[in-house]
Amino acid sequence: MALNERLAALSAAGVSIWLDDLSRERLTSGNLQELITDKSVVGVTTNPTIFAAALANGEAYDAQVRELKQRGASVDDVVREVTVTDVREACDVFRSTWEASGGVDGRVSLEVSPLLARDTEATLAEALDIWKAVDRPNLLVKIPATQEGLPAIVSALAEGVSVNVTLIFSVERYRDVMTAYMEGLERAAANGQNLGGIASVASFFVSRVDSEIDKRLDKIGTDEALALRGKAGIANSRLAYAAFEETFQGTRWAQLTAQGAKAQRPLWASTGVKNPDYSDTMYVTELTVADTVNTMPEKTLLSFADHGEVEGDKVTGTAAQAQEVFDALERVGVDLTDVFLTVEDEGVDKFEKSWQELLDTVQGQLAAADRS
């Protein structure tokens, strides 16, 4: 197949296209390599739901699960072995991308257990374990941006671990994340770490903000409120990008860049459109801007490949307009502080449920191995 021109144009606009999916089948069939070659994909993100779906479909994991069962592995052991194996192999597939981009792209993310999201020390311990287990320089360990996660992020970075900070919903929390990144780099430098080898992205969630705010706007029901549906997620992300531009400049950042540090890029996450009334590529087209990552479910990736449009930089210089949207939301009665508390709590809860789903799936695989 030939290189998809729409996705190539998005890449040329400075957007790193990452796939929000991974499976053993993608690796063994050559599908992941095809997406790199034909669809301009330069990275992968994973989560427990993705792995649960991969394990539940087909027989790609059966041999490894049977072997682990014979060794007396627990459910947690199997989850770790299976996910580390896939991520390590994906890192190897992306190794040339990582090298060609100077370590910016070619990244694969693996998440700490969401059950630890409110436990700083346990999160840090697992992050370090994952980093050692995968043993690839283009890994990103996913750590949630909860209040308890922030100090774990600082400490992981200080140990030279590259981090994908996930579950960011508000600009206020995003600023905390960027501060944690710089503090982590400063501690890493003090520890003698090579800052040029440390990478990070900040996963800023988009569609979940719209889903929560749209629900509240529907309940308010006025014409002014209903006219604001589908606007908050993009406005929130544009304000986040303005905060990114503001933060990564000045004396503190200049001192870090002099030591080889790279900026922590915003990563637009949750970019699959949940409302069928909206354009299925809106969270890609409307958030096109250089120095960002857009991690897409395959459905969104293929939709953009088919009919997505690159309309130039849609983010730089839009902060004032984005703030107007937020001002209007407050005028009609949307409690934005409560919105962001709600979506963060729901985000952690959903990740915990997806982790349990993964554990249950593995338990079923182990039971099937007993019967085979």
Secondary structure, 3 states (H helix, E strand, C coil): CCCCHHHHHHHHCCEEEEECCCCHHHHHHCHHHHHHHHHCEEEECCCHHHHHHHHHCCCCCHHHHHHHHHCCCCHHHHHHHHHHHHHHHHHHHCHHHHHHCCCCCCEEEEECCHHHCCCHHHHHHHHHHHHHHHCCCCEEEEEECCCCHHHHHHHHHHCCCCEEEEEECCHHHHHHHHHHHHHHHHHHHHCCCCHHHCCEEEEEECHHHHHHHHHHHHHHCCHHHHCCCCCHHHHHHHHHHHHHHHHCCHHHHHHHHCCCCCCCEEEEECCCCCCCCCCCCHHHHCCCCCCEEEEECHHHHHHHHHHCCCCCCCCCCCHHHHHHHHHHHHHCCCCHHHHHHHHHHHHHHHHHHHHHHHHHHHHHHHHHHHHC
